[in-house]
Amino acid sequence: MALIGDTFREAFARLVFWGFYGLSTALILFFLFILKIDVIEGARATISLFGQSSGKAREVDELVRGLHAGIATFLYTWGMALAVFASSGLIPTMLEAGRIETLLSKPVPRYCLLLGRYAGNLLVVAVNIAYLVLGVWLILGWKTGVWRPGFLWTILTATFIFAVLLCLIVLVSVLFESAALTAMVAFGLMLMSPVLAQTKLAERLLSSEWTRALWKGLYYMVPKVFDLGRMTLDLVMGKSIQTWMPVWSSALFGLAALSAGLVLFSRRDY
């Protein structure tokens, strides 16, 4: 717990994490004040957003569902990129000369040091995700009377996506101790994900069998950020999930990356 608390304190000493929470607060306040409701004799008459008004229950439901989908899309794209950028330096700073020797001198197993850092980092981002999603859900539900619990899945899916990416951050940080390189590798993987997800298109465009096999191999090896984002939208929109492969394959990648990081950290001479 002390290691997690130390990670919390260091995270909030960085302005980028305050920016993360500030952006979430700005979005919550945006929906709080931009969504206007006209009430006649105690009943909702019209709801207006961005200058467009509607009093039909179906249109209001579609509006809320669209806003939920927009927030979910923001979280697994720009929100995830911001979380990766904010987190990329937390582990390399722990490995800096002088600091790592102090930490290793304490009667704590090495794996606990790294796992404590991982858990603290994950908790900081998870709390922010829950803060944003719950805030928007409560405001929209209170103002429109439309409560769609499917939007709350975004808390779990966005946290899961970041947890997997954080495993990669741990591994790259232990290997190279560079915050810049850590962020670049994580961003590169996020950019590759929507490209690698086009497996059917690749089968038509690639001429040789080995290149198709390589494409599929890379697709199944790396985290399915794009597919997990698409699953999030399906859950928000109330659609059924066709396959859970992106979840378990991404979880296996995260477990392998985190395990490799722990092994390397335990064997490295500082």
C-alpha positions in Angstrom: 0.0 0.0 0.0 2.9 2.4 0.8 4.3 1.8 -2.7 0.9 2.5 -4.3 0.5 5.7 -2.2 4.0 6.8 -3.2 3.0 6.4 -6.9 -0.2 8.4 -6.3 1.8 11.3 -4.8 4.4 11.3 -7.6 1.7 11.0 -10.3 -0.1 14.1 -9.0 3.2 15.9 -8.7 3.2 15.8 -12.5 1.2 18.4 -14.2 0.1 16.0 -16.9 -2.0 14.0 -14.5 -3.7 17.2 -13.2 -4.4 17.9 -16.9 -5.9 14.5 -17.2 -8.4 15.1 -14.4 -8.9 18.7 -15.5 -10.0 17.5 -19.0 -12.4 15.1 -17.4 -13.8 17.8 -15.2 -14.2 20.1 -18.2 -16.1 17.4 -20.1 -18.4 16.9 -17.1 -19.1 20.6 -16.7 -19.6 20.9 -20.5 -22.5 18.4 -20.3 -23.8 19.9 -17.1 -24.2 23.4 -18.6 -24.6 22.8 -22.4 -27.6 20.4 -22.0 -30.7 22.5 -21.6 -34.2 21.2 -20.6 -37.5 23.1 -20.8 -40.0 21.9 -18.2 -43.8 22.5 -18.5 -46.0 21.6 -15.6 -43.4 19.3 -14.1 -42.9 17.3 -17.3 -39.9 17.4 -19.7 -41.0 19.3 -22.8 -37.9 19.8 -24.9 -34.2 18.9 -24.6 -31.7 21.0 -26.6 -28.0 20.4 -27.3 -25.8 22.4 -29.6 -28.9 24.4 -30.7 -31.0 21.4 -31.7 -34.1 20.6 -29.7 -36.2 17.5 -29.3 -39.1 16.5 -27.2 -39.6 12.9 -28.6 -38.5 10.2 -26.2 -37.0 8.1 -29.1 -34.9 11.0 -30.3 -33.8 11.8 -26.8 -32.7 8.2 -26.2 -30.7 8.2 -29.5 -29.1 11.5 -28.4 -28.0 10.1 -25.1 -26.7 6.9 -26.7 -24.7 8.9 -29.2 -23.2 11.0 -26.5 -22.3 7.9 -24.6 -20.6 6.5 -27.7 -18.7 9.7 -28.2 -17.3 9.7 -24.7 -16.4 6.0 -25.0 -14.6 6.7 -28.3 -12.7 9.6 -26.7 -11.6 7.4 -23.9 -10.1 4.6 -25.9 -8.4 7.0 -28.4 -7.3 10.3 -27.1 -7.9 9.5 -23.4 -5.8 6.3 -23.7 -3.0 8.2 -25.5 -3.0 10.9 -22.7 -2.9 8.1 -20.1 0.1 6.4 -21.8 1.9 9.8 -22.1 1.3 10.6 -18.4 2.4 7.1 -17.3 5.5 6.6 -19.4 7.8 8.3 -17.0 6.7 6.9 -13.7 8.6 3.6 -13.9 11.8 5.0 -15.5 12.1 7.6 -12.7 11.9 4.8 -10.1 14.9 3.2 -11.9 17.1 6.3 -11.8 20.5 6.0 -10.1 20.3 6.9 -6.4 16.6 6.2 -6.2 16.6 2.6 -7.2 19.4 1.8 -4.7 17.4 3.3 -1.9 14.3 1.3 -2.8 16.3 -1.9 -3.1 17.8 -1.4 0.3 14.4 -1.8 1.9 13.3 -5.3 3.0 10.8 -5.6 0.2 11.0 -8.2 -2.7 11.8 -6.6 -6.0 8.6 -7.8 -7.7 6.6 -6.0 -5.0 8.4 -2.7 -5.9 7.5 -3.0 -9.6 4.0 -4.4 -8.9 3.3 -1.6 -6.5 4.3 1.0 -9.1 2.1 -0.8 -11.6 -0.9 -1.0 -9.3 -0.6 2.7 -8.3 -0.3 3.9 -11.8 -3.3 1.8 -12.9 -5.4 3.0 -10.0 -4.7 6.6 -10.8 -6.0 6.2 -14.3 -8.9 3.9 -13.3 -10.2 6.5 -10.8 -10.1 9.1 -13.5 -11.9 6.9 -16.0 -14.6 6.1 -13.4 -14.9 9.8 -12.5 -15.5 10.8 -16.1 -17.9 8.0 -17.0 -19.9 8.2 -13.8 -20.1 12.0 -14.0 -21.3 12.1 -17.6 -23.8 9.1 -16.9 -25.3 10.8 -13.9 -25.6 14.2 -15.5 -27.2 12.9 -18.7 -29.5 10.6 -16.7 -30.6 13.3 -14.4 -31.2 15.8 -17.1 -32.8 13.6 -19.7 -34.4 10.8 -17.6 -32.6 8.2 -19.9 -30.5 5.8 -17.9 -28.5 3.5 -20.1 -26.3 1.2 -17.9 -24.4 -0.2 -20.9 -22.3 3.0 -20.8 -20.9 1.9 -17.5 -19.1 -0.9 -19.2 -16.7 1.8 -20.5 -15.2 1.9 -17.0 -14.1 -1.7 -17.2 -13.1 -1.9 -20.9 -11.1 1.4 -20.8 -9.4 0.4 -17.6 -8.6 -3.1 -19.1 -7.1 -1.5 -22.3 -4.9 0.7 -20.2 -3.9 -2.2 -17.9 -2.6 -4.1 -20.9 -0.7 -1.1 -22.3 0.7 -0.5 -18.9 2.2 -4.0 -18.9 4.1 -3.1 -22.1 5.2 0.2 -20.4 6.6 -1.8 -17.5 8.6 -4.1 -19.8 10.0 -1.3 -22.0 10.9 0.8 -19.0 12.8 -2.0 -17.4 14.6 -2.8 -20.6 15.6 0.7 -21.6 14.8 3.0 -18.7 13.7 5.7 -21.1 10.3 7.5 -20.7 10.5 8.8 -24.3 11.1 5.4 -25.8 8.4 3.8 -23.6 5.8 6.3 -24.8 6.9 5.8 -28.5 6.6 2.0 -28.3 3.1 2.2 -26.6 1.9 4.8 -29.1 3.3 2.8 -32.0 1.4 -0.3 -30.8 -1.8 1.8 -30.6 -1.3 3.1 -34.1 -0.6 -0.4 -35.4 -3.8 -1.9 -33.9 -6.4 -0.5 -36.3 -4.1 -1.5 -39.3 -3.5 -5.0 -38.1 -7.2 -5.5 -37.4 -8.0 -5.3 -41.1 -7.1 -9.0 -41.6 -9.7 -9.7 -44.3 -8.4 -6.8 -46.3 -4.9 -8.0 -45.9 -5.8 -11.4 -47.2 -7.0 -9.8 -50.4 -4.1 -7.4 -50.8 -1.1 -9.5 -49.8 0.1 -11.8 -52.6 2.2 -14.4 -50.7 1.1 -16.9 -48.1 3.9 -16.0 -45.7 3.1 -12.3 -45.6 -0.5 -13.2 -44.8 0.7 -15.5 -42.0 3.0 -12.8 -40.7 0.1 -10.3 -40.7 -2.2 -12.7 -38.8 0.6 -13.6 -36.4 1.3 -10.0 -35.5 -2.5 -9.3 -35.2 -2.9 -12.2 -32.7 0.3 -11.4 -30.8 -0.2 -7.7 -30.0 -3.0 -6.2 -27.8 -6.3 -5.6 -29.7 -6.7 -1.9 -28.8 -8.9 -1.2 -31.9 -11.1 -4.3 -31.4 -11.5 -3.6 -27.7 -12.6 -0.1 -28.5 -15.1 -1.5 -31.0 -16.4 -3.9 -28.4 -16.8 -1.0 -26.0 -19.0 0.8 -28.5 -21.1 -2.4 -29.0 -21.7 -2.6 -25.3 -22.6 1.1 -25.1 -25.0 0.7 -28.0 -26.6 -2.4 -26.5 -25.3 -4.8 -29.1 -24.2 -8.3 -28.5 -20.6 -9.3 -28.5 -19.7 -11.7 -31.2 -16.3 -12.9 -29.9 -14.3 -12.3 -26.7 -11.0 -13.2 -28.4 -9.7 -9.6 -28.2 -10.1 -9.7 -24.4 -8.3 -13.0 -23.7 -5.6 -12.5 -26.3 -4.8 -9.0 -25.0 -4.8 -10.3 -21.5 -2.3 -13.0 -22.4 0.0 -10.4 -24.0 -0.3 -8.2 -20.9 0.5 -11.1 -18.6 3.5 -12.1 -20.7 4.9 -8.5 -20.9 4.4 -7.9 -17.2 6.0 -11.3 -16.3 9.0 -10.6 -18.5 9.4 -7.2 -16.9 9.3 -8.7 -13.4 11.9 -11.4 -14.3 14.3 -8.9 -15.9 13.9 -6.5 -13.0 14.6 -9.2 -10.4 17.8 -10.3 -12.3 19.2 -6.9 -13.2 22.2 -5.6 -11.2 21.7 -2.0 -10.1 
